[in-house]
């Protein structure tokens, strides 16, 4: 009887462990009629995405399929392409992978002339409580359709745990607002860092780290500041051709990690300035360039090319303010931008992590900033000089050695003298 029972047990197939969705879902490349949903699972698997119109009268649910593919050092990542969606429509979606199920929302792009809201932030990589506070504030923006990120999602792109933390903190927002990324420098740190950035955030049909996305009355240009800008380089030639295609009617927003203008610790990107990128963008019809890298908020207008540095997503704040001549506002603070396109104006509210309003500004195409109160000037914090910052940073990093090495040398000298004294007494 015991042998028969054992034989039966050996013949019963072992049930596989339940499939897990370990990251996501999140939406990329949301247009008027299509989008992509990406997830990561613990093992390769087929999955499906089922959509339903929120408050709509859709005649049938939409279901799309995808598959996650394994990578050598991570779980499996995959993308489902959604097609034949309705413009300017809000959907809920359910992702099913085996027995695992996750939910999200997406809002397709509106036709031109329709208002919409989006959010911007960057440099969240290190101070996770501050990052979480910024995300919690952004979650209050229930009408936001998309999220622009100015780079440095993680401290080290080659460290899987950093990406786990990013998706754990930002995940609730990414389930509601499609992310439009640009590449920071910290994503390149560590073996496999760039590969993970591609895996999670690059468009499915390319390995390029720059792209154009048309969204209602806005043209988005995501740029990669980690590569050269000389003519003949792929990104430079792509940008030149793309700017030539613009119709001059929509707002054009370029976003990049290292910006050409900044009064902070790092300052403006010298390569961009030397190669004339600001002039190329200005002449090509770009209205606004968004950047990060310096961990603070700054706004300005450089001869018609408006700029905002928004690097306050959670990284340690930089208090350097060495003002460029065209600076209009500055504050070292964790924050995000709420932007709305409506009535021919691009409106921007700058929200601190505590929910308070730093400033409220807007502009019409071809016109200067106009902020609350009527003028272009906003609040400008004094900050500290780059020299003072360098001294503080130097002392913070090397004070142990400056103090410790003399102490060690002193102890060694004292010990040697004492040892010699004992030797002489012994003689």
C-alpha positions in Angstrom: 0.0 0.0 0.0 2.8 2.4 0.9 4.6 1.6 -2.4 1.4 2.2 -4.4 0.9 5.6 -2.7 4.5 6.6 -3.3 4.1 5.7 -7.0 0.9 7.7 -7.3 2.6 10.7 -5.7 5.6 10.5 -8.1 3.3 10.5 -11.1 1.3 13.6 -10.1 2.8 16.7 -11.8 4.2 19.3 -9.5 2.2 22.6 -9.7 4.4 25.5 -10.9 4.7 28.4 -8.6 2.3 31.3 -9.3 3.5 33.8 -11.9 4.4 37.2 -10.4 4.4 40.7 -11.9 7.4 42.2 -10.2 7.4 45.6 -11.8 4.6 47.6 -13.5 2.6 48.0 -15.4 3.6 51.3 -16.9 2.6 53.0 -20.2 4.9 54.4 -22.9 4.4 56.1 -26.2 0.8 57.0 -25.7 -0.6 58.7 -28.8 -4.1 59.4 -30.1 -4.8 55.8 -31.1 -2.1 53.6 -29.7 0.1 53.0 -26.7 2.5 50.4 -25.2 2.1 48.7 -21.8 5.3 47.3 -20.2 5.7 44.9 -17.3 8.4 42.7 -15.7 7.6 39.2 -14.5 9.7 36.8 -12.5 9.8 34.3 -15.4 9.1 34.6 -19.2 5.4 34.4 -19.9 2.6 35.4 -22.2 0.4 38.2 -20.8 -2.7 40.1 -21.9 -3.9 43.7 -21.5 -7.7 44.3 -21.3 -9.0 47.9 -21.6 -12.2 49.5 -20.7 -13.3 53.1 -21.3 -13.9 55.1 -18.1 -17.4 56.4 -18.1 -17.6 55.7 -21.8 -20.0 53.8 -24.1 -17.5 51.4 -25.7 -19.3 48.6 -27.5 -16.6 46.0 -26.6 -13.6 45.7 -24.4 -10.2 45.7 -26.1 -7.7 42.9 -25.4 -4.1 42.8 -26.5 -1.3 40.3 -26.0 2.4 40.4 -25.2 5.2 38.3 -23.9 8.0 38.9 -21.4 11.5 37.8 -22.5 14.2 36.7 -20.2 17.5 38.6 -19.6 20.7 37.2 -18.3 20.7 39.1 -15.0 17.1 40.1 -14.4 13.5 38.9 -14.5 11.6 39.0 -17.8 10.4 42.3 -19.4 7.8 42.6 -22.2 5.6 45.1 -24.0 2.1 44.9 -25.3 1.2 47.3 -28.2 -2.3 48.7 -28.0 -4.0 49.8 -31.2 -7.2 51.3 -32.5 -7.8 53.3 -29.4 -10.1 56.4 -29.3 -8.4 59.8 -29.1 -8.7 61.9 -25.9 -10.1 58.9 -24.0 -9.4 57.7 -20.6 -9.1 53.9 -20.1 -8.6 51.5 -17.3 -6.6 48.4 -18.1 -6.0 45.1 -16.5 -2.8 43.1 -17.1 -3.0 39.4 -16.6 0.1 37.1 -16.5 -0.9 33.6 -15.4 -2.7 34.0 -12.1 -1.1 37.5 -11.5 -3.2 40.6 -12.2 -2.4 44.3 -12.0 -4.3 47.4 -12.9 -3.6 50.8 -14.4 -5.0 53.8 -16.4 -4.0 55.6 -19.5 -5.4 58.6 -21.3 -4.8 58.9 -25.0 -3.6 62.1 -26.6 -6.1 64.8 -27.5 -6.5 66.3 -30.9 -5.0 69.7 -31.3 -6.9 72.5 -29.6 -7.9 70.4 -26.6 -6.4 71.3 -23.2 -4.5 68.7 -21.1 -2.2 68.5 -18.0 1.1 66.8 -17.5 3.8 66.6 -14.9 7.6 67.0 -14.9 10.3 66.0 -12.4 13.8 64.4 -12.2 16.8 63.4 -10.2 15.0 61.3 -7.6 17.7 58.8 -7.2 18.9 58.9 -3.6 16.7 60.2 -0.8 13.8 57.9 -1.0 11.6 59.5 1.6 11.8 62.8 -0.3 11.1 61.0 -3.6 8.1 59.4 -2.0 6.8 62.7 -0.7 7.1 64.2 -4.2 5.3 61.3 -5.8 2.5 61.5 -3.2 2.0 65.1 -4.1 1.9 64.3 -7.8 -0.7 61.6 -7.2 -3.0 64.4 -6.1 -2.9 65.7 -9.7 -5.7 63.4 -10.9 -6.1 65.1 -14.3 -2.4 64.6 -15.3 -2.1 62.3 -18.4 1.7 62.0 -18.7 5.0 62.4 -16.9 8.2 63.8 -18.3 11.3 62.7 -16.4 14.6 64.6 -16.7 16.8 61.7 -15.9 18.7 60.1 -12.9 16.0 57.7 -11.9 18.5 55.6 -9.9 21.8 56.1 -8.1 23.5 53.3 -10.2 21.9 52.0 -13.4 23.8 48.7 -13.1 22.4 47.9 -9.7 19.0 46.0 -9.9 18.0 47.0 -6.4 18.0 50.7 -7.4 15.4 50.0 -10.2 13.3 48.0 -7.7 13.2 51.0 -5.4 12.4 53.4 -8.2 9.4 51.3 -9.4 8.3 50.7 -5.9 8.1 54.4 -5.1 7.0 55.8 -8.5 4.9 52.8 -9.4 1.5 54.3 -8.2 2.0 57.3 -10.5 3.3 55.3 -13.4 0.1 53.3 -13.3 -1.9 56.5 -14.0 0.4 58.7 -16.2 2.4 57.5 -19.2 6.2 58.2 -18.7 8.3 60.0 -21.3 11.9 59.5 -20.3 15.3 61.0 -21.1 18.7 59.4 -20.1 20.6 60.7 -17.1 24.2 60.0 -16.3 23.5 57.8 -13.3 21.7 55.3 -15.5 25.1 54.6 -17.1 26.9 53.8 -13.8 27.7 50.1 -13.2 27.8 47.1 -15.5 24.6 46.8 -17.5 23.3 50.2 -16.6 22.4 51.4 -20.0 20.9 48.0 -20.9 18.5 48.3 -18.0 17.5 51.8 -19.1 16.7 50.4 -22.5 14.8 47.5 -21.0 12.6 49.6 -18.9 12.2 52.9 -20.7 13.4 52.9 -24.3 10.9 52.5 -27.1 10.4 49.0 -28.2 11.5 49.4 -31.8 14.8 51.2 -31.3 18.0 51.5 -29.2 18.2 55.2 -29.7 18.0 57.4 -26.5 16.2 60.3 -28.2 12.8 60.6 -29.7 10.0 62.9 -30.8 6.4 62.6 -29.5 3.5 64.7 -30.7 0.8 65.1 -28.1 -2.0 67.5 -28.8 -0.7 71.1 -29.0 2.8 70.0 -27.8 5.8 68.5 -29.6 8.1 66.7 -27.2 11.8 66.2 -28.0 13.6 63.9 -25.7 17.4 64.4 -26.0 20.5 62.5 -24.8 23.1 64.8 -23.2 25.5 61.9 -22.6 26.6 61.7 -26.3 28.4 64.2 -28.5 26.6 67.0 -30.4 28.9 67.5 -33.4 27.4 67.5 -36.9 27.5 64.0 -38.4 26.6 62.4 -35.0 23.3 60.5 -35.3 21.4 62.6 -32.6 22.6 65.9 -34.1 21.5 65.0 -37.6 18.2 63.6 -36.3 17.5 66.8 -34.3 18.4 69.0 -37.3 16.0 67.1 -39.5 13.3 67.0 -36.8 13.4 70.8 -36.2 13.1 71.4 -40.0 9.8 69.4 -39.9 8.0 71.5 -37.2 5.0 73.5 -38.3 5.7 76.5 -36.0 2.2 76.3 -34.4 2.5 73.9 -31.5 4.5 74.4 -28.3 7.9 72.6 -28.7 9.4 71.3 -25.5 12.9 69.8 -25.4 13.9 67.9 -22.3 17.3 66.6 -21.5 19.3 65.7 -18.4 22.2 68.1 -18.6 20.9 71.4 -19.8 22.7 74.3 -21.5 21.7 76.7 -18.7 22.1 76.3 -15.0 23.3 78.4 -12.1 23.8 75.4 -9.8 26.7 73.3 -8.8 27.3 71.8 -12.2 26.4 74.8 -14.3 25.4 74.7 -18.0 26.6 71.9 -20.3 29.8 73.3 -21.9 29.6 71.0 -24.9 26.1 72.2 -25.8 27.1 75.8 -25.5 30.2 75.3 -27.6 28.4 73.5 -30.3 25.6 76.1 -30.4 22.8 73.8 -29.3 20.8 76.7 -27.7 20.9 78.7 -30.9 19.9 75.6 -32.9 16.9 75.0 -30.7 15.9 78.7 -30.6 16.1 79.0 -34.4 14.3 75.7 -34.8 11.3 76.9 -32.9 11.8 75.3 -29.5 9.9 77.2 -26.9 11.2 75.6 -23.7 14.0 73.3 -22.6 13.6 71.3 -19.4 16.6 69.7 -17.7 17.8 68.2 -14.4 21.3 67.2 -13.2 21.5 70.2 -10.8 19.3 69.4 -7.8 17.2 72.5 -7.4 14.6 74.6 -9.3 15.6 77.3 -11.7 13.7 79.2 -14.4 15.0 81.7 -17.0 14.8 83.1 -20.5 17.9 83.2 -22.6 17.1 85.5 -25.5 13.8 83.8 -26.2 14.7 80.2 -25.3 13.0 79.6 -22.0 14.5 77.1 -19.7 13.6 75.3 -16.4 16.0 73.2 -14.3 13.9 70.7 -12.4 16.3 68.4 -10.5 14.4 68.2 -7.2 12.8 64.7 -7.3 14.7 63.3 -4.3 18.4 63.6 -4.8 20.4 65.7 -2.3 19.8 69.3 -2.9 22.4 71.7 -4.3 22.4 75.1 -2.8 24.8 76.8 -5.2 23.4 79.8 -6.9 25.9 81.4 -9.2 23.4 83.2 -11.4 23.5 83.3 -15.1 22.4 86.7 -16.5 19.0 85.4 -17.7 18.0 83.7 -14.4 14.5 84.6 -13.3 13.8 82.3 -10.4 15.8 79.9 -8.1 15.2 77.7 -5.1 17.0 74.6 -3.8 13.9 72.5 -3.0 12.4 69.1 -3.7 9.5 69.8 -6.1 7.7 69.0 -9.4 6.1 70.9 -12.2 2.5 70.9 -13.1 2.0 72.0 -16.7 -1.2 72.6 -18.6 -1.8 73.6 -22.2 -5.0 75.6 -22.6 -6.2 78.6 -24.6 -2.9 79.1 -26.5 -0.9 79.3 -23.3 1.5 76.9 -21.6 0.9 77.2 -17.8 3.3 76.0 -15.2 2.8 75.6 -11.4 5.9 74.7 -9.4 4.9 72.6 -6.3 7.1 71.9 -3.4 7.0 68.5 -1.8 5.0 69.9 1.1 2.3 71.0 -1.4 3.0 74.7 -1.2 3.2 76.7 -4.4 6.7 78.0 -5.3 5.5 80.1 -8.3 2.9 80.1 -11.1 3.9 81.2 -14.6 2.8 80.9 -18.2 3.5 82.1 -21.7 2.0 82.1 -25.1 4.1 81.0 -28.0 6.7 83.6 -29.0 6.0 85.7 -25.8 8.0 86.0 -22.6 7.2 84.4 -19.2 4.4 86.0 -17.3 4.1 85.0 -13.7 1.7 85.6 -10.9 1.7 89.3 -10.3 2.2 90.2 -13.9 6.0 90.2 -14.4 8.5 87.5 -15.4 10.6 87.7 -12.2 10.0 85.1 -9.6 11.5 84.3 -6.2 15.2 84.0 -6.2 17.0 82.4 -3.2 20.5 83.6 -2.4 22.2 80.2 -2.3 25.9 79.9 -1.9 28.8 80.4 -4.3 30.5 77.5 -6.1 33.7 78.3 -4.2 31.9 78.0 -0.8 30.2 74.8 -2.1 33.6 73.3 -3.1 35.1 74.0 0.3 32.2 72.5 2.1 32.1 69.5 -0.2 35.9 69.0 0.1 35.8 69.2 3.9 32.8 66.8 4.0 34.6 64.2 1.9 38.1 64.6 3.2 37.9 65.9 6.8 38.4 62.4 8.1 41.7 62.1 6.3 42.7 65.7 7.1 42.2 65.0 10.8 42.9 61.3 10.9 46.2 61.1 9.1 48.0 63.6 11.4 46.6 61.7 14.4 47.9 58.4 13.0 51.3 59.9 12.3 51.4 61.4 15.7 50.6 58.1 17.4 53.2 56.3 15.3 55.9 58.8 16.2 55.0 58.5 19.9 55.1 54.7 19.7 58.5 54.7 18.0 60.0 57.1 20.5 58.6 55.1 23.4 60.0 51.9 21.8 63.4 53.5 21.4 63.3 54.6 25.0 62.7 51.1 26.2 65.5 49.8 24.1 68.0 52.3 25.6 66.9 51.3 29.1 67.4 47.7 28.3 71.0 48.4 27.1 
